[in-house]
């Protein structure tokens, strides 16, 4: 690849090997917030992330406005797990970081990361 790639589009490029002592870790800035949801259903968690009702989220999900792990999802009852990435049209990208436990009323406390 290094010897074959000469242009990207109409632009000429030079490629060289990066020394192993240089770290190329990409990090994204996040904001953390906590939320409480009834279940880990997509519509409930996405509604808590965007401060929309479950009904409003259901119409957005059915209209293909939500991606789960970078793939379109129209199933409003999809169960999410820790580490899932949600891209919600006009609201941003979120990561279900952690399920911290259950409240006294049986609801789930979650920690969400929002990309800045």
Secondary structure as GFF3:
##gff-version 3
##sequence-region A 1 116
A	DSSP	beta_strand	7	8	.	.	.	ID=ss1
A	DSSP	beta_strand	11	12	.	.	.	ID=ss2
A	DSSP	beta_strand	30	37	.	.	.	ID=ss3
A	DSSP	alpha_helix	42	50	.	.	.	ID=ss4
A	DSSP	alpha_helix	54	62	.	.	.	ID=ss5
A	DSSP	beta_strand	66	68	.	.	.	ID=ss6
A	DSSP	beta_strand	71	72	.	.	.	ID=ss7
A	DSSP	beta_strand	85	88	.	.	.	ID=ss8
A	DSSP	beta_strand	92	102	.	.	.	ID=ss9
A	DSSP	beta_strand	108	115	.	.	.	ID=ss10
###
